[in-house]
Amino acid sequence: MAYELNGATIETNANGYLENLDDWSEELAGVIAAAEGIELSDRGWEIINYLRDEYLNNNSNQPNERHMVKHFKKLWTDLDKVDTKALYIHFPMGPAKQAGKIAGLPETRRKGGY
């Protein structure tokens, strides 16, 4: 599998994760999101940017859903409840994995949230 962007072919592994982290751009994130059937909202971008920041600036950390919920509870104070459902609204195939793919991060090998 590969993505096409501005006439260039961006290589991925068999599951659609980028082979080269440096190939990522916000424009490519839109292409990947479209391939995933996702329309990126502002909160979706917040999740993507959080995952990228954690990976790039925190020793390649890829937070699981539990840690993501803890982080966004502090930020999304306008919501009555921030739980995994609040994350799945933006990434229905799994906020850690699907958002990680769109964020251009390597494929995580863990099973899921907790």
Legacy VTK file of the C-alpha trace (Angstrom):
# vtk DataFile Version 3.0
C-alpha trace
ASCII
DATASET POLYDATA
POINTS 114 float
0.000 0.000 0.000
1.118 3.563 -0.649
-0.351 7.062 -0.573
-0.175 9.541 -3.440
0.457 13.195 -2.648
1.350 15.908 -5.163
2.563 13.335 -7.682
4.785 11.563 -5.155
4.289 8.049 -3.868
4.609 7.747 -0.094
5.548 4.209 0.953
3.781 2.393 3.775
3.835 -1.028 5.357
1.108 -3.571 4.622
-1.185 -1.947 7.210
-0.866 1.585 5.820
1.614 3.021 8.345
4.339 5.243 6.929
7.706 3.609 6.333
9.491 6.926 6.897
8.399 9.272 9.700
9.906 12.219 7.799
7.391 11.765 4.958
4.582 13.038 7.200
2.933 16.420 6.702
-0.442 17.842 7.624
-1.419 17.558 3.973
-0.489 13.856 3.971
-2.449 13.418 7.217
-5.514 14.582 5.295
-4.860 11.994 2.583
-4.442 9.210 5.157
-7.534 10.356 7.053
-9.582 10.322 3.836
-8.369 6.784 3.118
-9.500 5.857 6.645
-12.902 7.506 6.119
-12.146 10.181 8.724
-12.942 13.882 8.483
-10.488 15.585 10.810
-12.035 17.954 13.342
-10.181 20.400 15.574
-10.214 17.831 18.375
-9.008 15.173 15.966
-6.029 17.406 15.181
-5.434 17.898 18.910
-5.196 14.123 19.296
-2.848 13.805 16.321
-0.617 16.625 17.541
-0.522 15.144 21.053
0.525 11.732 19.714
3.211 13.275 17.509
4.528 15.397 20.370
4.693 12.387 22.697
6.482 10.305 20.090
8.925 12.946 18.888
9.668 14.633 22.214
9.185 11.889 24.803
11.495 9.008 23.876
9.197 7.544 21.161
6.302 7.205 23.613
3.027 6.065 22.078
0.328 6.667 24.710
-2.449 4.128 25.113
-6.090 5.170 25.338
-6.018 5.370 29.134
-3.196 7.918 29.075
-4.872 9.794 26.250
-8.060 10.128 28.311
-6.076 11.440 31.302
-4.364 14.019 29.085
-7.521 15.262 27.359
-9.565 15.445 30.589
-7.292 18.342 31.517
-7.786 20.087 28.149
-11.373 19.432 27.146
-13.032 21.044 30.140
-16.064 22.062 28.073
-17.187 18.414 27.831
-19.269 16.882 30.601
-17.303 13.660 30.378
-14.016 12.791 28.727
-13.641 9.052 28.362
-12.623 6.643 25.628
-15.940 7.270 23.866
-14.952 10.927 23.499
-11.813 9.775 21.673
-13.576 7.115 19.569
-15.921 9.796 18.198
-12.934 11.165 16.285
-11.179 7.850 15.511
-13.738 5.009 15.507
-11.202 2.286 14.688
-9.197 3.104 17.818
-7.787 6.458 18.864
-4.303 5.171 19.661
-3.871 3.124 16.485
-5.936 4.985 13.892
-4.858 8.440 15.045
-1.274 7.164 15.233
-1.487 6.046 11.620
-2.827 9.424 10.519
-0.122 11.108 12.634
2.519 9.226 10.633
3.798 7.244 13.619
5.078 3.675 13.501
2.549 0.918 14.027
2.073 0.177 17.705
2.115 -3.460 18.733
0.023 -3.212 21.890
-3.541 -4.422 21.946
-5.466 -1.340 22.973
-6.595 0.918 25.738
-5.891 -0.429 29.188
LINES 1 115
114 0 1 2 3 4 5 6 7 8 9 10 11 12 13 14 15 16 17 18 19 20 21 22 23 24 25 26 27 28 29 30 31 32 33 34 35 36 37 38 39 40 41 42 43 44 45 46 47 48 49 50 51 52 53 54 55 56 57 58 59 60 61 62 63 64 65 66 67 68 69 70 71 72 73 74 75 76 77 78 79 80 81 82 83 84 85 86 87 88 89 90 91 92 93 94 95 96 97 98 99 100 101 102 103 104 105 106 107 108 109 110 111 112 113
